[in-house]
Amino acid sequence: MNIILLGPPGAGKGTQAKKLEDKYGLKQLSTGDMLRAEIAAGTDLGVQAKQIIDRGDLVSDDIIIGMISSRTEQDDCQNGVIFDGFPRTVAQAEALENMLSDKGQRIDAVIELKVDEEALVGRLENRIAEMKAAGQEVRSDDNAETLRHRLATFREQTAPIIPFFADKDMLRTVDGMQAIDAVEAAIDAVIDEAKTAS
């Protein structure tokens, strides 16, 4: 089973992906983590990617899809994967569908965690206040301004893939503002529906 988790930074994708891994034996794939691993391992792909990143450019869709293609063939991905942070564009979504199709696979569910952005900013500000009160160090990029910028980037870059999947009747939306257990239960219901349909 292959799942795409969509949602802005702070929506809880990481928390839910971990639960899905544990429950269904899926593997969460973060393209950022995968790139760093390829670079650290010094693979041909890693060397290529490092040169591109060092120039300040974005790694091409072809390289990312190639990396995902080889990663999904590893043993820990046999039950399926959770795509986190990918695809970000319609071109990437189409390339991912084609790559999976070539392997006789498909995307089984696209789950959007819908959140109230101002509430996310409020949550972050509360967490920072609690950390400061407890004498804990707060990361320099852990602030409302940075979060607002990341939310805006998500809206601009990733928003177009939401109608892309909605038009194919693949998109399911879950209220990400609920308690973690309620979000998990809603995601489980989407997965049950996808299993029934397949």
BELUR-V339502 format. One record per backbone hydrogen bond with DSSP energy under -1.0 kcal/mol. NH is the residue of the N-H (numbers start at 1). CO is the residue of the C=O. E is the energy in kcal/mol with one decimal. If there is no record, write none. Layout:
BEGIN
NH,CO,E
NH,CO,E
END
This chain:
BEGIN
3,81,-2.9
4,109,-2.6
5,83,-2.3
6,111,-3.2
11,8,-1.9
16,12,-2.3
17,13,-2.9
18,14,-1.9
19,15,-1.5
20,16,-2.3
21,17,-2.5
22,18,-2.3
23,19,-2.5
24,20,-2.7
25,21,-1.5
27,80,-1.7
29,82,-3.1
34,30,-2.5
35,31,-2.6
36,32,-2.2
37,33,-2.2
38,34,-2.4
39,35,-2.5
40,36,-2.6
41,37,-2.2
43,38,-1.6
47,43,-2.8
48,44,-2.4
49,45,-2.9
50,46,-2.6
51,47,-1.9
52,48,-1.7
53,49,-2.8
54,50,-3.0
55,51,-1.2
56,53,-1.4
57,52,-2.2
64,60,-2.2
65,61,-3.1
66,62,-2.3
67,63,-2.4
68,64,-2.6
69,65,-2.9
70,66,-2.1
71,67,-2.2
72,68,-2.6
74,71,-1.6
77,74,-2.1
78,75,-1.8
80,77,-1.3
82,27,-2.5
83,3,-3.4
84,29,-2.3
93,89,-2.3
94,90,-2.6
95,91,-2.3
96,92,-2.6
97,93,-2.3
98,94,-2.4
99,95,-2.5
100,96,-2.6
101,97,-2.4
102,98,-2.2
104,101,-1.8
105,100,-3.2
108,2,-2.5
109,2,-1.4
110,170,-1.5
111,4,-3.1
112,172,-2.8
113,6,-3.1
114,174,-2.9
120,116,-1.9
121,117,-2.2
122,118,-2.3
123,119,-2.5
124,120,-2.4
125,121,-2.6
126,122,-2.3
127,123,-2.5
128,124,-2.7
129,125,-2.3
130,126,-2.4
131,127,-2.5
132,128,-2.7
133,129,-2.4
134,130,-1.7
135,132,-1.5
136,131,-3.2
142,139,-1.7
143,141,-1.4
147,143,-2.3
148,144,-2.7
149,145,-2.0
150,146,-2.4
151,147,-2.6
152,148,-2.2
153,149,-2.4
154,150,-2.2
155,151,-2.3
156,152,-2.4
157,153,-2.9
158,154,-2.5
161,158,-1.7
162,159,-1.5
164,160,-1.1
165,161,-2.1
166,162,-2.2
167,163,-2.8
169,166,-1.9
170,165,-2.7
172,110,-2.7
174,112,-3.1
176,114,-2.5
178,175,-1.2
183,179,-2.3
184,180,-2.5
185,181,-2.3
186,182,-2.1
187,183,-2.4
188,184,-2.5
189,185,-1.9
190,186,-1.6
191,187,-2.4
192,188,-2.7
193,189,-2.1
194,190,-2.3
195,191,-2.6
196,192,-2.1
197,193,-2.0
198,194,-1.4
END
